[in-house]
Structure formats: structure tokens, C-alpha cells
Amino acid sequence: MQAELLKRITTNPKQCGGRPCVRGMRIRVSDVLDLFASGLTTDEILEEMPDLEREDLYAVLVYAAQKLSHPVLA
């Protein structure tokens, strides 16, 4: 399931400075995370950005979680 969701996150060096985006659109992963951090709910984000689908939001969260999950050497 997570692998399928992650296919929704794309990177293109010619788009948004190569930052990860949702399905090739100019909606960056960081934009969606900022909306969540601002306290918006999933439904509010979908209303604010009608081009997104609910699975896109899940993909953003999975992507962010994987990027933050790395070993820390003490």
C-alpha cells in the first residue's frame, strides 16, 4: 500500500526546483505539510486544493515519515 502511495510523489529537476511534488503538479509536498501544520484537516485541505485527492494527502504523510526515518549515530 505504501509503495503505491509513494508513486504519487514525483520529482522533476525542471519543476519546483526539483522538490518533491504531488503527481507531477506544482503542489509541493512541503506545501501540503505546511497546511497540516497550520491545523487544517484533510477535508479542509482538499477543499483548499481541489486538484488533490485524499490518497495524495496520505502519500505526502508516508513520504515525509520515510524521509525522517533514518538511523542516528550517537
NUKE-638721 format. One line per 10 residues: number of its first residue (from 1); their letters; for each residue x negated, y negated, z negated of N, C-alpha, C. Coordinates in Angstrom, 2 decimals, m for minus. Example, Ala and Ser with C-alpha at 12.3 -4.5 7.8 and 13.67 -1.06 7.14 Angstrom:
2
1) AS) m13.19,5.69,m7.80,m12.30,4.50,m7.80,m13.20,3.30,m7.80 | m12.85,2.25,m7.08,m13.67,1.06,m7.14,m12.90,m0.03,m7.87
END
This chain:
74
1) MQAELLKRIT) m0.83,1.20,0.00,0.00,0.00,0.00,m0.87,m1.26,0.00 | m1.89,m1.30,m0.86,m2.74,m2.48,m0.92,m3.49,m2.69,0.38 | m3.94,m1.62,1.01,m4.66,m1.75,2.28,m3.76,m2.37,3.34 | m2.50,m1.98,3.36,m1.56,m2.56,4.32,m1.34,m4.04,4.04 | m1.22,m4.39,2.77,m1.04,m5.80,2.42,m2.25,m6.62,2.82 | m3.43,m6.08,2.62,m4.64,m6.83,2.92,m4.82,m7.11,4.42 | m4.14,m6.35,5.27,m4.18,m6.63,6.70,m3.53,m7.97,7.03 | m2.73,m8.48,6.10,m2.07,m9.77,6.29,m3.03,m10.95,6.06 | m4.16,m10.69,5.45,m5.14,m11.74,5.19,m6.18,m11.70,6.29 | m6.34,m12.83,6.97,m7.24,m12.89,8.11,m8.27,m14.00,7.91
11) TNPKQCGGRP) m9.41,m13.83,8.55,m10.41,m14.89,8.57,m10.84,m15.11,10.01 | m11.00,m16.37,10.33,m11.42,m16.77,11.67,m12.35,m17.96,11.49 | m13.61,m17.82,11.92,m14.55,m18.92,11.72,m14.12,m20.23,12.40 | m13.20,m20.15,13.35,m12.74,m21.35,14.06,m11.46,m21.93,13.47 | m11.01,m21.35,12.36,m9.76,m21.80,11.76,m9.96,m22.02,10.27 | m9.57,m23.16,9.79,m9.64,m23.49,8.36,m11.03,m23.27,7.79 | m12.04,m23.55,8.59,m13.42,m23.42,8.10,m13.81,m22.00,7.76 | m13.11,m21.03,8.33,m13.44,m19.63,8.06,m12.86,m19.11,6.75 | m12.07,m19.93,6.09,m11.46,m19.49,4.82,m10.35,m18.48,5.11 | m10.11,m17.57,4.18,m9.06,m16.57,4.40,m7.67,m17.22,4.48
21) CVRGMRIRVS) m6.91,m16.77,5.47,m5.57,m17.30,5.72,m4.57,m16.15,5.77 | m3.32,m16.52,5.82,m2.24,m15.54,5.88,m1.83,m15.34,7.34 | m1.97,m14.12,7.83,m1.52,m13.69,9.15,m1.92,m14.63,10.28 | m3.13,m15.15,10.22,m3.62,m15.99,11.30,m3.02,m17.39,11.34 | m2.17,m17.70,10.38,m1.58,m19.04,10.31,m2.57,m19.96,9.58 | m2.31,m21.21,9.61,m3.16,m22.17,8.91,m2.69,m22.36,7.46 | m2.25,m21.28,6.86,m1.89,m21.28,5.45,m2.97,m20.47,4.74 | m3.79,m21.19,3.98,m4.92,m20.54,3.32,m4.47,m19.78,2.07 | m5.21,m18.75,1.76,m4.98,m18.01,0.51,m5.00,m18.97,m0.66 | m5.96,m19.88,m0.66,m6.09,m20.84,m1.76,m4.86,m21.75,m1.87
31) DVLDLFASGL) m4.23,m22.08,m0.74,m3.01,m22.90,m0.79,m1.91,m22.19,m1.56 | m1.74,m20.92,m1.27,m0.69,m20.13,m1.94,m1.03,m19.96,m3.42 | m2.29,m19.70,m3.72,m2.69,m19.56,m5.12,m2.48,m20.86,m5.89 | m2.75,m21.99,m5.25,m2.50,m23.29,m5.89,m1.03,m23.47,m6.23 | m0.15,m23.02,m5.34,1.29,m23.13,m5.61,1.68,m22.27,m6.81 | 1.15,m21.04,m6.85,1.41,m20.19,m8.02,0.87,m20.85,m9.29 | m0.34,m21.40,m9.21,m0.96,m22.04,m10.38,m0.19,m23.27,m10.83 | 0.52,m23.91,m9.90,1.33,m25.08,m10.24,2.63,m24.69,m10.92 | 2.90,m23.39,m10.96,4.09,m22.92,m11.65,5.26,m22.57,m10.76 | 5.06,m22.63,m9.44,6.15,m22.27,m8.55,6.38,m20.76,m8.58
41) TTDEILEEMP) 7.62,m20.38,m8.44,7.98,m18.97,m8.39,7.81,m18.47,m6.96 | 7.88,m17.18,m6.79,7.82,m16.58,m5.46,8.90,m17.17,m4.56 | 10.11,m17.25,m5.06,11.21,m17.79,m4.25,10.98,m19.25,m3.89 | 10.43,m20.03,m4.81,10.17,m21.44,m4.53,9.07,m21.60,m3.47 | 8.06,m20.74,m3.52,7.00,m20.80,m2.52,7.56,m20.44,m1.15 | 8.39,m19.41,m1.10,9.00,m19.01,0.17,9.90,m20.10,0.73 | 10.54,m20.84,m0.15,11.38,m21.96,0.29,10.50,m23.11,0.79 | 9.40,m23.34,0.10,8.47,m24.43,0.47,7.74,m24.13,1.78 | 7.44,m22.85,2.00,6.70,m22.43,3.18,7.49,m21.33,3.90 | 8.47,m21.70,4.69,9.38,m20.71,5.29,8.73,m19.75,6.28
51) DLEREDLYAV) 7.52,m20.05,6.74,6.82,m19.12,7.64,6.26,m17.91,6.90 | 6.18,m18.01,5.58,5.65,m16.90,4.79,6.74,m15.87,4.50 | 6.29,m14.65,4.31,7.17,m13.55,3.90,6.75,m13.11,2.51 | 7.65,m12.48,1.81,7.37,m12.05,0.44,6.10,m11.19,0.38 | 5.91,m10.32,1.36,4.73,m9.45,1.38,3.44,m10.27,1.53 | 3.53,m11.43,2.17,2.36,m12.30,2.28,1.90,m12.76,0.91 | 2.86,m13.08,0.05,2.51,m13.53,m1.29,1.86,m12.40,m2.09 | 2.37,m11.19,m1.94,1.75,m10.06,m2.60,0.33,m9.85,m2.06 | 0.16,m10.02,m0.75,m1.15,m9.85,m0.14,m2.15,m10.86,m0.68 | m1.70,m12.09,m0.86,m2.58,m13.12,m1.43,m3.05,m12.72,m2.82
61) LVYAAQKLSH) m2.13,m12.22,m3.64,m2.50,m11.83,m5.00,m3.44,m10.63,m5.01 | m3.19,m9.66,m4.15,m4.08,m8.50,m4.06,m5.46,m8.94,m3.61 | m5.52,m9.81,m2.61,m6.79,m10.30,m2.10,m7.57,m11.02,m3.20 | m6.90,m11.91,m3.91,m7.56,m12.66,m4.99,m8.05,m11.72,m6.09 | m7.24,m10.75,m6.45,m7.64,m9.81,m7.50,m8.87,m9.02,m7.09 | m8.93,m8.60,m5.84,m10.08,m7.84,m5.38,m11.33,m8.71,m5.31 | m11.18,m9.96,m4.93,m12.33,m10.85,m4.86,m12.91,m11.14,m6.24 | m12.05,m11.14,m7.25,m12.51,m11.41,m8.61,m12.99,m10.18,m9.34 | m12.69,m9.02,m8.80,m13.08,m7.77,m9.44,m14.45,m7.35,m8.94 | m15.47,m7.76,m9.65,m16.83,m7.39,m9.27,m17.62,m7.13,m10.55
71) PVLA) m18.62,m6.28,m10.46,m19.40,m5.98,m11.67,m20.20,m7.18,m12.14 | m20.28,m7.32,m13.43,m21.06,m8.40,m14.04,m22.22,m7.75,m14.78 | m23.41,m8.15,m14.43,m24.61,m7.62,m15.10,m24.91,m8.48,m16.30 | m25.07,m7.85,m17.45,m25.36,m8.60,m18.66,m26.85,m8.73,m18.87
END
